[in-house]
Amino acid sequence: MYWFLLESNYKSSIALDAEKDTFFIKIKKGNNNLYTYHIAHFSKKNKRFLHFELAAVVNCLLHIKEAAMR
């Protein structure tokens, strides 16, 4: 996420809300949403499944970065 803030004109929002037990991420370029992802019941997720979900989020972000740098 650091790269999006310093090296591009993308805007990002990330929220890890302990009270609502949710994780949310959104990447925008201008008025266009490029990526959004929401994980409900974050603390109750199976550890392996949560690892898989978060790895998928990272892979998507890396794909966006790679496409933006072309």
N, C-alpha and C positions, 0 to 999 in steps of 0.2 A: 504494500500500500504506500510505502514511503516514496517509491518511484513515481506513482501517480501524482503525488502532491508536488514533487520538486521538478520532475522532468517532462511534464506534459500539461495540456490544458483540460485534462479530465478532472471531474469532481467526484469525490467518494464520500460515502457515509457508512460508518460502521457502528453498530450498537450491540453491546452485550449487556442485557438488562437482567440483573439477578432477581428483581421483584417479579417480573413477568416470565422469567426463565426462558428467555429467547435470545437468539443471535440473528442479526440482520446486517446485510451488506448490500450497497447499491453503488454502481459506477455509472456516471453520466458524462456525456460529451455534448455540450450545449444543452439543448432541450431533449435530447434523445437518451433514454435509458438503455445502456449497453448490457448491463448485467444486474440482476437482483437475485438475492437468495435469502431465505428465511428458515431458521431452524427453531421449531417450537419444542418446548419441554427439554431444553438443552441438558440440564443436569440429570434427567431421567433416561437419556439415550444409552443404549449399549455402547460400551467403550470402543469396540472395534467398528461398529457402524458409524459412530461419531467421527472416528479417525478417518474413515472412508469419505464421509461427507465433507470434512474440512480439507482433505487432500484434493477432492474434486473442485472445491472453491479455489484453492491455490492454483490448480492446473488451468482453470478458466481464466484467472487473472493473468497468469503467465502467457496464455494464448492472446489475450487482449494486448498485453505489452508487446509481444512479438509482432502482431499485426500493425500496431501503431508505429513501430520503429521501421517498418518497410518503407 
